[in-house]
Amino acid sequence: MKKRVVMSLFNKKNYPKILLFLFLVFWVFIAISPWYREAWVAENILTVFFVGLLIFTYNKFRFSNLSYTLFFTILFLHTIGSYYTYTEMPLFDLLRDSFGLARNHYDRVVHFLFGILFFIPTYEFISKKFRVKGFWGLFLSFLIIIALKGTYEVFEYLYVILTKSEIIGQHYLGMQDDEWDTQKDIALGMLGSAMAWVGFWIKDLWKK
């Protein structure tokens, strides 16, 4: 009996709900005492909006379990960044000091992974909802990723201007004295999505 209950909880249908539960537990734990509360609030505005959107639209459009796994992964990485801030993530501080790097590159890595991880759910949504597949579906997914990256960077900059907070400017915007930080972040997202596009292309060739 107990085995059946466990199996029913972990079936494919309940998988997104399990991921949601795990993420909420992790998110609440992280929210208790982040390094910089102001930066944490700024980082989590879109997190709360996005998770709420996924919950609200769950019965109207259900992504594949793979897509929910990718969402969980990027949200997990982003939540870690919101706790330490992207400029002071300890592991990447260690890498910076060990290899003599000019900055903490955690934000660069997450921006790159965003392009990869969000590409698949985006293409899935376009192909299922609007029935646009193949080249045009992939191309449209690529454009949407670029648009999301650009929109986020604008939102980030406007938030810094409106709050006029030194902590927000230093740890949320996180340029780390790089005047081309915004352009590099967008470029890395584009590169990640382009690589995901190539992955789809290779997959289609393999099928043929």
Number of C-alpha atoms within 10 A of each C-alpha: 6 7 8 9 9 10 11 12 14 14 11 12 12 12 16 23 15 14 17 17 12 12 18 13 12 14 19 10 11 17 17 10 12 18 15 16 18 17 24 24 17 19 23 18 10 13 16 10 11 14 16 12 11 17 15 11 10 12 8 8 12 14 16 17 16 12 20 18 18 20 20 19 17 18 19 15 16 21 22 18 22 28 24 20 26 26 22 20 18 14 11 18 16 14 15 16 12 9 8 9 13 11 17 22 19 22 22 18 15 21 22 21 22 25 27 25 22 24 27 22 21 19 22 21 20 18 17 12 10 10 11 16 15 13 12 12 19 26 14 16 25 24 15 17 23 20 14 15 23 18 12 15 18 12 13 19 15 13 17 18 12 8 13 11 14 11 16 24 18 16 22 26 23 20 18 14 10 11 9 9 17 19 12 15 21 24 19 22 29 23 19 25 28 20 16 21 22 13 13 16 14 12 11 11 9 8 6 6
